[in-house]
Amino acid sequence: MQRALPIIAIALLLGVGGYFVYDYFGKAPPPAKPPELNETKARAKIEVPELRFTVVTKAAGIAFKHENGMAGKKLIPETMGGGVAVLDFDRDGKPDLFFVNSCPWPGREADNPNALPKLFRNKGDGSFEDVGAAYGFSKPMYGMGAAVGDIDNDGYPDLFVSCVGRHHLFHNEAGKAFKDITDTAGVGGNGDWPKATWDEFLKLDKPIPVGASATFLDYDGDGKLDLFVTSYVSWSPAVDLAISSTATGVGRSFAQPKEYNGSQCWLFRNVDGAKFEDVSAKAGIEVREQEGIGRGDRLRNVGKSLGVCACDADGDGWPDIVVANDTVRNFFFHNVPGPNGSRIFQEIGVDVGAAYPDEGKARGGMGIDWFEYRPGKSAILVANFADEPATFLNRTTRDGKVRFTDTTLAVGLVAPSRKPLKFGAFAFDADLDGRLDLFVANGHIEPEIAKIQGGQSYEQAAQLYWNTADDKTVYELVPPEKCGPDLVKPLVGRGCAYLDYDGDGDLDIVLVGNGGEARLLRNDQKSGHKFLRLQLEGVKSNRSAIGAELTIVVDGKTLKREVAGARGYLSQSEAAVTVGLSSAAKIDKLTVRWPGRDGGTQDWTDLAAGQTYLLKQGEPAAMPASK
């Protein structure tokens, strides 16, 4: 392993894969094929089980095609979307699906007048029905990502959509409809959707916000869900088109992120369940750095943010925020006490080792997740650009403080993750053995990349990594013969999420392709392993229980799981927590640390496998959940 590290460092300095040095879209063509690095010769191979996934999109009644607005100009937002969210909007115990959609640009509405987001209700028989228009999603928007959370604690999950221009917040009207409350809630951001002809639009030089991933969290512990929204770059059509971005043989290509100025994320504090306050500045979310000297100096926005996840990395009961940035350092916002009993954030990514991978250079971060990969060991996964490996940041402690160490090579992800352009990413237990596996959705940003860079393609295969029981060989890539041809069928992968759509206890996958069809993949694993599913409901805590930490004692092992908000890339998986039990017939003890200032802890014992339980804060009995 120590010998492999200098080899990798040399390769990075030489610019393996054009995007490391950001000139494969320039006039000089990149190497036809990056050199092969023998990064796995010291690792013992472990046989992976069969983990087959089958496309059931059509049979399940899912019909969604993502619109990206591409009209020949190659404007950067066109290649970034879109996301998907899992939510039980009608509280019938079955996970439904919401697909974020973009739309044609101003002046080109006739290109696709039916480009709308889609809401699919789970009918409970293995199929879905499209209820989007009937439930209030009848107006186009240039949507990017989605986040789900019960903002007013009425029991029904609400829905936020990040957008180019103006964001949208939809209130769930008791499972009967969704109402756009953006204006009154105050979470639209600082932009709007332009009203212009196509030619006028292309000349606009005033920055238009480009929202990306978002998540709900209760950062101040008051029992109400707040909202964090990432922002990509400072963008306008005129600025985009003014960038000289050409590639040999294809003409204009999508511009590189380094060509744009950075932007700022938003943090909206939930005031009363209906209105939000923009606290980005006073809560420490805005990140700027001094650039230049003398009369030419300036404060520049640092962030070019695409992925976000909230997690309690230091275990103090307060959610921290980790942000994946594209070509600049990643952020770690530490939740600390503020003035007058408030909570604020300190951005300390560099100090704790979360800002950069081992070689000390920023990568092209897209999706992100936080999870326990071994009992007592947690990590951050960042999905990076093509010809960059994923970043696996192992949480450690030093002098009683949280630190992160890049162990991507040690866990077996460097070689298999290097080549693809990685966007969506999440950790889940695909075979219910109690260990969290990894899924990554891949797809390039440049439709003509195959003409520019040998060995790359626009559509790319997704990847599933099986979590072994061997600490020396933590992850193994599941080959096509073990996961089936459907999972690795290439697409321009962006958002992805997991859910148990058919109620059989194992976790299925939903994918979104940029400008392409959505896919629903049924998990057909045959391990015979047992499971337990848990649905949590806060009372003093936020009703969605986002931020709850679960400690599970089963068969002599102690596992940590959590109720998460949105994560990965532009997407949110189901709120129910699935615990793989392997061969155990029950869990011996479950402890829930509820989120918030008054959350407290609660214990349950001897919960039987094969069941879905509703755990309500303050109630001692675990009740069977409705189906």
KOLNURO-497719 format. One record per residue (C-alpha): x, y, z. Coordinates in steps of 0.5 Angstrom, whole numbers, padded with zeros to 4 digits, always signed. Example, Ala and Ser with C-alpha at 12.3 -4.5 7.8 and 13.67 -1.06 7.14 Angstrom:
BEGIN
+0025-0009+0016 +0027-0002+0014 
END
This chain:
BEGIN
+0000+0000+0000 +0006+0005+0002 +0009+0003-0005 +0002+0005-0009 +0002+0012-0006 +0008+0015-0009 +0005+0012-0016 -0001+0015-0015 +0002+0022-0013 +0006+0022-0019 +0000+0020-0023 -0004+0026-0021 +0002+0031-0022 +0002+0028-0029 -0005+0030-0030 -0008+0023-0031 -0015+0024-0034 -0016+0031-0037 -0020+0033-0032 -0015+0033-0026 -0011+0039-0030 -0018+0041-0033 -0015+0042-0040 -0018+0036-0044 -0024+0041-0047 -0018+0045-0049 -0015+0046-0056 -0009+0040-0054 -0012+0033-0054 -0011+0029-0048 -0008+0023-0048 -0012+0017-0051 -0012+0013-0045 -0010+0014-0038 -0004+0009-0036 -0006+0003-0032 -0004+0004-0025 -0004-0003-0021 -0007-0001-0015 -0010-0007-0012 -0004-0012-0013 -0003-0012-0005 -0011-0014-0004 -0013-0021-0003 -0019-0022-0007 -0026-0024-0004 -0031-0027-0007 -0038-0023-0007 -0045-0026-0007 -0050-0025-0012 -0053-0019-0011 -0058-0018-0017 -0062-0012-0019 -0068-0012-0025 -0071-0007-0028 -0078-0006-0027 -0079+0001-0029 -0085-0001-0034 -0088-0006-0030 -0089-0002-0024 -0092+0004-0028 -0086+0009-0028 -0086+0013-0034 -0081+0019-0033 -0076+0023-0038 -0072+0028-0035 -0072+0035-0039 -0065+0039-0039 -0067+0044-0044 -0061+0043-0048 -0061+0047-0054 -0054+0047-0057 -0051+0052-0053 -0048+0048-0048 -0050+0052-0042 -0047+0049-0035 -0054+0048-0032 -0056+0043-0037 -0052+0038-0035 -0053+0038-0028 -0060+0035-0026 -0064+0032-0024 -0066+0029-0017 -0071+0024-0014 -0074+0024-0007 -0078+0018-0004 -0083+0020+0001 -0090+0017+0004 -0094+0023+0002 -0101+0020+0004 -0098+0016+0010 -0101+0009+0008 -0094+0006+0009 -0092+0005+0002 -0086+0009-0001 -0088+0014-0006 -0083+0017-0012 -0082+0025-0014 -0078+0026-0020 -0075+0033-0020 -0075+0036-0028 -0072+0042-0031 -0075+0045-0037 -0074+0049-0043 -0070+0055-0043 -0074+0062-0043 -0076+0063-0050 -0076+0056-0052 -0082+0053-0048 -0085+0050-0054 -0079+0045-0055 -0083+0041-0049 -0089+0044-0046 -0090+0038-0042 -0084+0038-0038 -0086+0038-0031 -0084+0034-0024 -0088+0028-0023 -0091+0025-0017 -0092+0017-0017 -0096+0014-0012 -0095+0007-0009 -0101+0003-0010 -0098-0003-0006 -0099-0008-0011 -0092-0007-0014 -0094-0001-0019 -0095+0006-0018 -0100+0011-0021 -0098+0018-0024 -0102+0023-0019 -0097+0029-0020 -0102+0034-0024 -0107+0032-0020 -0103+0034-0013 -0101+0041-0016 -0095+0040-0020 -0097+0043-0026 -0093+0048-0027 -0086+0048-0030 -0079+0050-0027 -0072+0049-0028 -0071+0044-0022 -0065+0040-0020 -0066+0037-0013 -0071+0035-0008 -0071+0035+0000 -0077+0032+0004 -0079+0034+0011 -0085+0035+0015 -0084+0043+0016 -0090+0044+0021 -0090+0038+0025 -0097+0036+0022 -0095+0029+0020 -0095+0030+0013 -0088+0030+0009 -0087+0037+0005 -0083+0038-0001 -0077+0043-0003 -0075+0043-0010 -0068+0047-0011 -0068+0050-0018 -0064+0055-0023 -0067+0061-0022 -0072+0061-0016 -0073+0055-0011 -0080+0052-0009 -0083+0049-0003 -0089+0045-0003 -0094+0044+0003 -0097+0037+0004 -0104+0039+0005 -0106+0033+0009 -0104+0028+0003 -0109+0031-0001 -0105+0036-0005 -0099+0040-0005 -0099+0047-0005 -0093+0052-0007 -0092+0056-0001 -0085+0059-0003 -0087+0066-0003 -0090+0066+0004 -0085+0061+0007 -0079+0066+0004 -0074+0060+0002 -0074+0062-0006 -0067+0065-0005 -0065+0071-0009 -0067+0070-0016 -0072+0069-0020 -0074+0065-0027 -0073+0070-0033 -0078+0072-0037 -0075+0073-0044 -0074+0071-0051 -0069+0066-0053 -0064+0071-0056 -0066+0076-0050 -0064+0070-0045 -0058+0069-0048 -0055+0076-0047 -0057+0076-0039 -0051+0078-0035 -0054+0078-0028 -0053+0072-0024 -0058+0067-0024 -0058+0062-0018 -0056+0055-0019 -0059+0051-0013 -0057+0044-0013 -0057+0039-0007 -0061+0041-0001 -0063+0038+0006 -0068+0039+0012 -0064+0038+0019 -0066+0041+0026 -0059+0045+0027 -0062+0049+0033 -0065+0043+0036 -0072+0047+0037 -0076+0041+0034 -0077+0045+0027 -0074+0043+0021 -0069+0048+0018 -0067+0048+0011 -0060+0048+0008 -0059+0049+0000 -0053+0048-0004 -0051+0053-0009 -0047+0051-0015 -0043+0057-0019 -0044+0065-0020 -0048+0064-0027 -0051+0067-0032 -0052+0065-0040 -0048+0071-0042 -0042+0069-0037 -0043+0062-0040 -0043+0064-0047 -0037+0069-0046 -0032+0063-0044 -0028+0060-0049 -0029+0053-0048 -0028+0049-0055 -0026+0042-0056 -0022+0039-0062 -0027+0036-0067 -0033+0038-0063 -0034+0045-0063 -0036+0048-0056 -0036+0044-0050 -0039+0045-0043 -0035+0050-0039 -0030+0048-0033 -0032+0050-0026 -0026+0054-0025 -0028+0059-0031 -0034+0061-0026 -0034+0065-0020 -0036+0061-0013 -0043+0062-0010 -0046+0062-0003 -0050+0056+0000 -0056+0058+0004 -0059+0056+0011 -0066+0058+0012 -0068+0057+0020 -0075+0055+0021 -0079+0060+0025 -0086+0058+0026 -0087+0052+0022 -0089+0056+0016 -0084+0062+0015 -0077+0061+0015 -0071+0066+0016 -0065+0067+0012 -0059+0066+0017 -0054+0064+0012 -0049+0070+0014 -0050+0070+0022 -0050+0063+0022 -0043+0062+0019 -0045+0059+0013 -0042+0064+0008 -0035+0062+0006 -0030+0067+0003 -0023+0068+0002 -0018+0074+0001 -0016+0074-0006 -0010+0078-0009 -0006+0084-0006 -0007+0091-0006 -0012+0095-0010 -0013+0089-0013 -0015+0085-0007 -0022+0082-0006 -0026+0077-0002 -0029+0072-0006 -0034+0066-0005 -0031+0060-0004 -0036+0055-0005 -0038+0051-0012 -0043+0046-0008 -0047+0040-0011 -0048+0035-0005 -0049+0036+0002 -0051+0031+0008 -0052+0033+0015 -0049+0028+0020 -0047+0028+0028 -0040+0027+0026 -0037+0028+0033 -0043+0025+0037 -0045+0031+0041 -0052+0031+0039 -0052+0037+0034 -0052+0036+0027 -0046+0038+0023 -0046+0039+0015 -0041+0037+0010 -0041+0040+0003 -0038+0037-0003 -0035+0042-0008 -0033+0042-0015 -0026+0043-0016 -0025+0047-0009 -0024+0044-0002 -0030+0041+0001 -0033+0044+0007 -0034+0041+0014 -0039+0046+0018 -0038+0044+0025 -0045+0046+0030 -0043+0050+0036 -0046+0054+0041 -0047+0062+0039 -0049+0068+0042 -0055+0068+0047 -0056+0061+0047 -0057+0060+0039 -0053+0055+0035 -0048+0057+0029 -0043+0054+0025 -0036+0054+0024 -0033+0052+0017 -0027+0047+0019 -0026+0043+0014 -0018+0044+0013 -0017+0043+0020 -0021+0036+0021 -0018+0033+0015 -0025+0034+0011 -0023+0039+0006 -0018+0035+0001 -0016+0028+0000 -0009+0026+0001 -0006+0029-0005 -0008+0036-0002 -0011+0038-0009 -0019+0039-0009 -0023+0034-0013 -0029+0035-0017 -0034+0033-0012 -0041+0031-0013 -0045+0027-0009 -0044+0025-0002 -0046+0021+0004 -0044+0019+0011 -0045+0012+0014 -0042+0007+0019 -0038+0002+0015 -0036-0002+0021 -0039-0003+0028 -0036+0003+0031 -0033+0006+0025 -0036+0012+0020 -0034+0015+0014 -0036+0020+0009 -0036+0018+0002 -0035+0024-0004 -0037+0022-0011 -0032+0025-0016 -0030+0027-0023 -0028+0022-0028 -0021+0020-0028 -0021+0022-0020 -0022+0016-0015 -0028+0017-0010 -0026+0020-0003 -0027+0016+0003 -0026+0020+0009 -0025+0015+0015 -0027+0019+0022 -0022+0018+0027 -0020+0022+0034 -0014+0026+0036 -0014+0029+0043 -0021+0028+0043 -0023+0031+0037 -0026+0029+0031 -0021+0028+0025 -0022+0025+0018 -0017+0021+0014 -0017+0019+0007 -0017+0011+0007 -0020+0011+0000 -0014+0006-0002 -0014+0002+0004 -0022+0000+0003 -0021-0002-0004 -0024+0004-0008 -0019+0008-0012 -0018+0003-0018 -0025+0001-0019 -0028+0008-0018 -0023+0012-0022 -0025+0012-0029 -0033+0014-0028 -0035+0021-0027 -0039+0020-0021 -0045+0023-0019 -0051+0020-0014 -0048+0016-0008 -0051+0013-0002 -0049+0007+0003 -0055+0002+0004 -0055-0006+0006 -0056-0009-0001 -0056-0016+0002 -0058-0015+0009 -0052-0018+0012 -0051-0012+0017 -0046-0008+0013 -0047-0002+0009 -0045-0003+0002 -0044+0003-0003 -0048+0005-0010 -0045+0010-0015 -0049+0013-0021 -0044+0015-0026 -0045+0019-0033 -0041+0024-0036 -0043+0032-0037 -0040+0032-0044 -0045+0028-0049 -0039+0028-0054 -0033+0026-0049 -0032+0020-0053 -0029+0024-0059 -0025+0028-0054 -0022+0023-0049 -0021+0016-0051 -0023+0011-0046 -0029+0015-0043 -0037+0015-0045 -0043+0020-0044 -0047+0014-0041 -0044+0010-0036 -0045+0004-0032 -0047+0005-0025 -0043+0001-0019 -0045-0003-0013 -0039-0004-0008 -0040-0010-0003 -0038-0009+0004 -0034-0015+0006 -0033-0018+0013 -0025-0017+0012 -0022-0010+0015 -0016-0011+0010 -0021-0012+0004 -0027-0007+0006 -0030-0006-0001 -0031-0011-0007 -0034-0008-0014 -0040-0013-0015 -0038-0015-0023 -0044-0015-0028 -0045-0023-0027 -0046-0022-0020 -0051-0016-0020 -0054-0017-0027 -0054-0013-0034 -0060-0009-0032 -0056-0005-0026 -0050-0004-0030 -0053-0002-0037 -0050+0005-0038 -0054+0012-0037 -0052+0019-0036 -0053+0018-0028 -0055+0023-0024 -0059+0023-0018 -0061+0016-0014 -0064+0014-0008 -0066+0007-0005 -0073+0005-0002 -0077-0002-0001 -0082-0001-0006 -0085-0008-0006 -0085-0009+0001 -0081-0015+0001 -0076-0012+0006 -0070-0011+0002 -0068-0005-0001 -0069-0003-0009 -0066+0003-0013 -0069+0009-0017 -0064+0012-0022 -0065+0019-0026 -0061+0020-0032 -0060+0027-0035 -0064+0028-0041 -0066+0021-0040 -0071+0016-0037 -0072+0014-0030 -0070+0007-0028 -0073+0003-0022 -0069-0003-0020 -0072-0009-0016 -0067-0012-0011 -0067-0020-0013 -0062-0022-0008 -0063-0029-0005 -0058-0029+0001 -0064-0031+0006 -0062-0026+0011 -0067-0023+0016 -0069-0015+0016 -0072-0011+0021 -0075-0004+0019 -0076+0002+0023 -0081+0008+0022 -0079+0014+0027 -0084+0019+0029 -0082+0025+0033 -0086+0029+0039 -0082+0034+0042 -0077+0033+0036 -0079+0034+0029 -0084+0030+0027 -0080+0027+0021 -0075+0025+0027 -0069+0027+0022 -0063+0027+0026 -0065+0021+0030 -0059+0016+0032 -0061+0009+0033 -0056+0004+0037 -0058-0003+0035 -0055-0009+0039 -0056-0016+0035 -0052-0022+0035 -0046-0019+0040 -0045-0013+0035 -0047-0006+0036 -0049-0002+0030 -0051+0005+0029 -0056+0008+0024 -0060+0014+0023 -0066+0018+0020 -0063+0022+0015 -0065+0028+0011 -0063+0028+0003 -0056+0026+0001 -0052+0023-0004 -0054+0028-0010 -0060+0032-0011 -0064+0026-0008 -0067+0023-0002 -0068+0016+0000 -0074+0013+0004 -0074+0015+0011 -0075+0008+0014 -0069+0005+0017 -0068-0002+0014 -0063-0006+0019 -0060-0012+0016 -0060-0018+0021 -0056-0023+0017 -0059-0030+0021 -0061-0026+0027 -0068-0027+0029 -0069-0021+0033 -0065-0015+0035 -0063-0015+0043 -0064-0008+0044 -0065-0001+0041 -0063+0005+0043 -0066+0012+0040 -0063+0018+0041 -0068+0023+0039 -0066+0030+0036 -0066+0036+0039 -0065+0040+0045 -0071+0036+0049 -0070+0029+0045 -0067+0025+0050 -0066+0017+0049 -0071+0011+0049 -0070+0004+0049 -0074-0002+0046 -0072-0010+0047 -0073-0016+0043 -0076-0013+0037 -0077-0019+0032 -0074-0020+0025 -0079-0019+0019 -0083-0014+0022 -0084-0006+0020 -0085-0002+0027 -0087+0005+0028 -0083+0008+0034 -0086+0014+0037 -0082+0019+0042 -0085+0018+0049 -0089+0011+0048 -0086+0005+0050 -0089+0000+0046 -0086-0001+0039 -0093-0001+0034 -0093-0005+0028 -0093+0000+0022 -0099+0001+0017 -0098-0002+0010 
END
